[in-house]
């Protein structure tokens, strides 16, 4: 017992000595971990983060507004329905003036009764937009919002290297300001068995955030793409409702969801969720690359009927489709929202034609066809059909006058007269049906 006690006491003494030893203190100091300084985040990344945060906050607020959107406007109870016409840039004023002339001719009785009112909206030009550095000048937007529907000529969108400042597209801005979420583009060529209706989402995708990309460094530039569930829901639902209303048995979604998995994936997921509510309509999807090929496939293209697409894919595919109908110069489009609607050509402002003194030879068919869609939208279905038949006869079948864009063809004014003369034929429908049979 004594031996054990001495051993214990020796241990205690040794431990005390170690605590007092300078060497022990030195060892403790050496083993102490040094704090590693945090890596500095480059200023360029911090700026990009703040920029992206601002975009996210804006879009989350937008989604909240979408969920509280108003009901559809009822044109049947409006008096008068106000139709605004916007010339735009380049050849825009020339072709829009001709389209307005056709509509005024067709609706002169309704104007006399106070049911329709036409207003010309000035100032949506690249010169004025550049001066105020806004895609739509405030005073012009105020006038646009006083109209229920607008018929609009093409506007110039500056690109890098142009003499104009890099302002946002007037088209994109108008679609966002008026919440014109559906870009509806029909393409009909009976002789080829083509009867397509495209529903292109209008307020999202890369077009919505295109001006807000960020150049992080001189070597790295990033743009942003936006797809939301409420935005996808309403365009997809509109496509299915159109198919249901017109007894069409197929709706096709076009995406690249196998590669663009998050945004296109959300669009496609929403498509199939909504498709379950329409069990009598066949729903399928194709990728944008193969779909561009199938539109030129004579065997497959006749099978497609209603197509619904995000913004960029819709722009590409409808330009391709328009070539079957005679080119983008012949195609019109509708931009539809619950409160406002805007109808326009799908082509650009062609400033070169103005510079070369050829503006009077620009084909007004695109804006006139957009005018027929306007008539249909506000409830003048029979008049819209009449105008469509006249456009088909004059532009696709009879072709007594041909538009070449040069002095070798007719002027826009002459072609407009040709259309109005054709509409006055009491046998118009029978004449049109004969061409369909051929």
Number of C-alpha atoms within 10 A of each C-alpha: 5 7 8 9 9 11 11 12 12 12 11 12 11 12 12 11 12 13 11 11 11 11 11 12 12 10 10 10 10 9 8 8 7 7 6 6 6 6 6 6 8 8 10 12 12 12 13 17 14 11 14 16 12 11 15 13 10 11 16 12 10 13 15 11 12 14 10 8 12 11 9 10 14 11 13 11 8 13 12 17 20 17 23 22 26 26 23 23 23 23 26 28 20 22 29 27 22 22 28 22 17 19 21 16 12 18 18 14 12 14 16 10 12 12 16 18 19 18 15 15 19 14 17 23 22 24 13 14 21 17 12 11 16 18 23 26 18 12 11 15 17 11 14 25 15 13 20 19 24 26 26 28 30 26 25 21 20 16 13 8 8 9 8 17 17 17 17 22 22 22 20 19 18 18 24 15 13 20 20 23 24 28 26 25 25 20 20 17 16 15 12 12 12 20 16 20 21 25 29 27 27 29 26 23 20 18 19 21 18 17 14 16 17 18 13 16 11 6 6 8 10 11 12 16 14 19 21 18 14 15 23 23 15 16 23 29 18 15 24 27 14 16 19 16 9 9 11 16 16 18 25 21 22 24 26 19 19 10 11 11 13 12 20 24 17 16 25 24 15 20 25 15 11 17 19 12 11 16 10 13 17 13 19 15 19 16 15 19 13 11 16 17 11 17 19 14 11 12 9 11 18 16 15 16 17 22 25 29 28 29 23 16 20 24 18 12 20 24 17 16 23 21 14 16 20 13 14 20 22 24 28 25 26 27 28 21 20 16 17 20 25 29 27 28 28 23 19 17 20 17 17 12 17 17 10 9 11 16 23 20 25 25 26 28 27 24 31 32 26 29 30 27 26 26 20 15 17 19 13 14 15 12 17 22 16 18 25 21 20 25 24 21 22 20 20 17 15 13 13 11 15 16 21 13 18 16 11 10 16 20 22 23 19 15 25 23 14 17 23 18 11 19 21 11 11 9 10 15 15 10 14 18 12 9 16 14 8 8
